[in-house]
Amino acid sequence: MSSSRPDQGFAYRKDQFQQIVEDTLALARKLGASDAGAEVSEGVGLSVSVRKGELENVERNRDKSLGVSIYLGQRRGNASTSDFSAAALKQTVQAAYDIARFTAEDPAAGLPDAEDLATPEEVAQDLDLFHPWDIDAAGAADLARRCEAAALRVSKKISNSEGAGVSAQQAHFWAGSTRGFRGGYASSRHYVSVSPIAGKGRDMQRDAWYTSMRNAADLADVEAVGRYAAERALARLKSRRVATGEVPVLFESTVAAGLLGAYVQATSGGSLYRKASFLEASLGKTVLARHIDIREDPHIPRGKGSAPFDDEGVRTRARSIVQRGVCKSYFLSSYSARKLGMKTTGHAGGSQNLSMTSRLTQPGDDLPAMLRKLGRGLFVTELMGQGVNYVTGDYSRGAAGFWVEGGVIVHPVHEVTIAGNLGRMFKDIAAVGADVYTSGSKSVGSVLVGAMKLAGS
């Protein structure tokens, strides 16, 4: 449980936000709206960066916003403002109302059904998301310098740095609707990052590492972050291309979350109702290798994707997304669910704390074990470009990493492209490592795909 006051560091208190929402909904009713929703929020933060020990940037942010949605039957209008004065609230509600008046009817438009909304008890869950970081610019700069200095001390081959940064961010919001929903909470997220450069001239290589947590006390040691970033950069020296062919590919856990993200995109309501997904009509069908499960738990304390309700106020719950390779659930908001003739899954705003696991994974399946499973092929540690076609599933990305022979890294690799089709790649997942890494709200170990096309020299 967080002992921090929910208004700590903010210009507005929770009760002030609650009154703004009530005033906004009252104005909407007065104009004749059949339904209305409002959300008011505030964000506060400090970001500091250094490069080669010198302070480069200090940025403080304080943002606030009120968003209003007005419904006239199945016509919807939206407007927003950063001015919380009574006159501005009235103008914003009027603007949303006027937009709704001249908008075409949409059969799927509307607030969530009342039975889907989080109850006051569900709203009141304490997921321990708010831990403001009491740090000033000087303290943040000191941490960034320590992180960068640790990277530079690792080797004389660490020749330069793109800098190190520290960020402390916190926000809070309150939302309500004419269907009775009221709820909001405060949250925080902090990070430290560094990007050292190894080598010189044509053999120069850059890598980076970071630590990010809701509570600054949970951040990794900044010197350890710097050292690991330097080791990653050094490992990439003397990179070269490899021959074109078809080989197994092992995605490092840090980039494997991208595969999980691609699955979410392909099974999200917007892609499905627009018929712009290669996984259209996949519910109940085998979409991944039969040993793969995907679970979601929105209620993990301090989780980066934790939330008691989604962006529409719909309750969130733990669920099986994929079980033994079979698609069990989509990611739907109220709108996309109606477009598909289905029920919302509480995913307005995206997925929440996903984990992908394999029923074949053993506790000893660390990275060395996964390299042995790879045998001969490419170990990918970085992906570049956005070469994913979600309509067809075609996948083509620039990649860097390491060539592996006999389960052992032989040399670093750069300037190659890996290609395949996500539909086949998902079913061709041979193993998932126990080396689990959490990137944002997605957790997965290294992922071994049986075969992909490799375009090299």
N, C-alpha and C positions, 0 to 999 in steps of 0.2 A: 504493500500500500504506500502511495506517495504521501508524504507529510507536507508537501508544498501547497500553499494556498492557490486555488484555481485562478485568482486574479493577479498573481505575482508577476510583476514586470509589464503588465498591460495597462493601457490608458482607460479601458472600459471594464466594468465589473459585469459579472454574469447577470445580475438583476437588471442592469441597464440594457443589456442585449435582449433579455426577456421582454422588457417593456417595448423596445423598438419593434420586435416581432409582433406583439399584440397590437400595437398602434397601426402597423402596416396591414395586418389582416382586417382590422376594423375599417380602415379606409377602403380596402378591396370590397368588403361586404356593402359598405355604403354606396359604392358605385354600381353595385348590382352583379358582382362576380358570382357565378355559380359555385366556384371553388377558387382557392388561392393558397399559395405556399410562399414562405419567406425564409431567408437565411441571412444572418448577419455574422461577420467574422472579422478577426483582427490577427495579424501576424507581426512578430517582432524578432529581430535577429541581429547578429554581429558576424561579419566575415572578415578575416584578416589573411593576407598572403605575404610571404617573404620569398626572396630569391637570392641565393648565395649570401645568406645572412642579413641582407638588407630588406627593410620594410618596403613592400611594393604597394599594398593597397589595404585600406581600412574602410569598410562599408557597413553602415548601419541601415537597417530597413525597418519601417513601420508602415504596414499597409492595412487598410480596412475596406470593407465592402458590404453592401446590402444587395441581395438579389431577390427579385420578386417575380413570381409566375402567376398570371391571371388566367382563369378559364371561363369562357362563356359557352357553356355546353361543351362541345368538342373543338372549340377554337381556342387557341392558346397564344398568349403574349408574354414576353419576358423583357425585363428592364433591370438595370442596376445603377448604383450610385456609390460614391465614397463620401458623400455628404449626409450626415445623420440628422440634420436639422429637420424640424417639423415641415417646413416648406419643401425641402428636398424630398422627403418621404412622400408627400402628397403628389409632387410632380412625377416621381418615379412610378408610383402606383397608377397614376393617370396614363403615363406613357405605356406601361404594360397593358392596361385596359384598351387603349386605342389600337395597339398592335393586334390584340385579340379580336377586336371588332372587324378588322379588315383582313384577317387571316382565314384561309379556307379551312373548312371543317376537316378534322382528321379523326377517323373512327378509333384510333389507338390512343389518342390524347387523353390525359386525365391524371389526377393524383392516384397513388396506389389505393387499392381497396382497403377499407378500414381493418379487416381481419388480418391483413399482412403487416400492418404497422407494429413497430415495437411497443410493448406496454411500458408504463412508467417504471415497473420493476426491471424490465429488460434494459431500458434506457439508463437506469441507475447503476448498472454493473460498473465496478471499478476495475479497469483493465491495467491500471498503473502506467498510464501513457504520458504523464506530465511530470517532467523533472527539469525545471529550468536550471541553466548552468550559470552560476554566479562568477562570470569571468569578464574582465575588461580587455580593452585592446592590447594593452601592454602584456598581460598574462597570455593572451592568445598568440601574440607575436613570439613570445618566449617559447611556447610549446612548438610552434611551427619551426623556429630556428633549431630547437633541439632535435626535431624529427629530421630536418634536412641535414644537419651536421652529422647525425648518426649515419645517414646514407653516404655522405662524402668520406667518412672515416673508414668505410669498409675496404676500400682499395684505391690505389693511385689511379686505377683505370676508370674510376668514376670521375669523369673529366668536367662535368657540368651538371646543371640542374635547371629544370623548368619551374622549380619552386615548390614550396609546401604551403598548405593552407589549413586554417582552422575555422570552423563555422559553428555557431550556437544559434539554434532557431526554435521558436515556440509559437504556438497559435492557439486560439480558442474560437468557438462558434456556438450559435444557438439557432435552432430551426423550428418552424411550426407550420401547421396547415389548418385549413378549415375543417378537416376531417378528424381533428382532435390530437394529432401528433404534436408533441413538444419534446425537444431533446437537444443536447449538445455536450461538449466536453473540451477540455484543454489537452494539448499534446505537445511533445517536444521531439527534436531530432538534432543530433550533433555529430560532427565528424572531424577527423584529422586526415590529411592526405599529403603525399609527396611524389614527385616525378623526377628521379635522377636519370642522368645520361651517362652511358659508359662508352669508352672508346673515343676515337678521333677520326676525322675525315670520312671516308666512304664506309668505314666499319663502325660508325657511330650508331648506338642503339639506345632507345629510351624504354623504360617501363615505369610502372606506378603501383602504389598500394595505398590502402586507406583503411580506416576503422570508423564505423558509424553505429551509433546506439541512441536510444531514447534518453538514457541516463549517462552523463559524462563519466560517472564512476565505473561504468562498464566498458569504456573504451579501452582498446589495447594499449600497452605501453608505447609511447610515441617513438622512443628509440628503437624498439623492436620493429615498428612499422617502417622506419627509415632503413634499418638494416635489411629487412626482407625485400623492400623495393629495390635496393641496390643489388642484392643477390639475383633478383629476377633480371635486372638490366645486364649484369655481367654474364649471365647464362646465355644471353642472346648474341654475344660477340661471335664474330666469324660465321654468321648465318650465311646459308647458301640455298639455292634452289635445288629441287629434286626432280627426278624424271616424271613425266606424265604417266598416269596409269590408274588403276582401280585398286584401292587399298582400304583396309579398315581404318577408322578414325576414332581416336579417343579425345573427347571434349573435356578439358579441365573443368573442374567443378565451378570455377568462376565464370566460365562462358556457357556451361551447360544450362544455366538458368534461362538463357536465351531460347533454348529448345522448348522449355516449359512455357515461356512467354509466347512462343509461336503457337503452341497448342491452345493457350487461352484465347489468343486472337482469333483462331480458326473456329472456336466453339462459342464465341461471344455473340450475343443477340444481333448486334448491328451487322456483322458479317453474314449471319445466317438468314435474316429476313431479306437482306439485299441479294441473296443467292451469290455472294462473293466469297465463298469458302469451299475449299476442297473437302471439308468435313461436313458439308450440308447433309442433313437427314442422317446423322451418325448416331443418334441416341439409341442405345441398346445394341450397337454394333461394335465389333472389334476394331479399335483404332490404334492401339499400341501393342507391343509384344505382350504375350499372355502372362508374363511374370511381372508386369509393371502395374503399380497402383499409384494413384494421385489422390491425396487427401487435402482437405481444407479445414482449418480451425481458426475462426476469426476471434477467438476469445483467449488467446495466449497472452498472459501478462507481459507487458512491455514489447509485444510483437510489433514489428514494423508495419504489418498489415492488419493489425487488430482493430476491431470496431464493433460496438454493440448493435449498430444498425447501419444501413448503407446510406448513400447520399439522398435517398428519398424518404428515409425514416423507416424503411422495411427492416424487420428483424433479421439478423444474421445468425447462422448456425453452422456447426461442424457438419461436414458431409463428405461422402465418397464421390469424387469426381470421375475417377476411372478405377475399376476393380477388375483385376486379372485381365487387363487390356481392353475391357469393355467400357464404352462411354456411358456413364450413369447420370450425368447432369451437365447441362449447359451453364453459361454465365449470362443471366437475363435480368434486365431492368423491367420495370412495369410496362414501359412503352414497347420494348422489343418483345416481351412475352406476349402482349396483346397482338402484335403484328404476326406472331407465330401461332396464335391460338393456344397459348400455354400460360402458366403461372410464373410470376416473378420468382427468381431464386435469391433475391437480395444482393444483386451485384451491380446496382447503379453506382458507378465509380470504380468498378474493377474487382479483381479477385482479392482474397484476403488470406494471407499465410498459407500458401500452397507448399506441399512437399511431395516429391516424386521419389518412390522407392521401388526396389526390386525384391521379389520373394526369393531370389537366388543369392542376394548379398549376404556375405558372412562378415562377422566383426573384424576379421583380419584383412578385409578387402580395402586396404589403404592404397595410396597412389602407386607405390612400387608393385603391389599385387595387380593393380589395374594395367600397368605397363606390361607386366608379364602376360596378362590376358590379351593385350593388344598384339604382342608378338612382334610382328613386322608391319609398320604403318606410320601414320602421322598422329602425333600428340599435339593438339591445338590449344594454344594458350591465349590467342588473340584473334578476334574476328573484325573485319572491316567491311564497310559498305552496307547497303540495305537490300541486298538481292534476294528478296523473298516475295514470291507471287502467291498470295493467299487464295486466289481463284483456282489455280492449277496445283499449288503445292510445290512448284519448282523453286529450288533453293540453290543459290550461287553466291558465295561470299569469299572475299579476300581473306587469307589466313596467314598466321605466323605461329611457330611453335618449335617442335623438335622431331627429328626422324628417329625412329626406334627400330632396332634390330635385335632379335632374340630377347625381347622384353627389356632391353637396356637402351637408354638414350645415347645416340651416336653423335649427333651434331644438331645445332639449331637450324631452323628453316625459315625463310622469308620469301616474299613475292611469289606466293602460290595461290591458287584458287581451288576451293572444294565445292563440289556440286552434287546434287541429288534431287530427290523429290521427297518432301516431308512425309507424305503418306506412306511411302516405302521406308523411309528412315525411321519413323516411329515404330513400325512393325519389325524393323531390323535391329532394334536395340538389343545388344547381346548381354550387357551387364551395366549395373550402376554401382559405383563405389560407395564405401562406407566413409569416404572423405568428404562429408557433407559441408557445404558452404552456403550461407544465406546471403543472397543478393536481393536487397529490398525486401519484398514479401514472399520471395520464392527460395526454397531450400532444396538442394539436390547435390548428390555426389558427382564424381566424374562419370561421364556417359560414353559407353563404347558402342559405336554404330558399325555393323558388320562390314559394309562396303560403301565407298563413295568415290566419285571420280575426282582425281587430283590432276590439275593442270599446272605443270611446272615448266622445266626447260625442255 
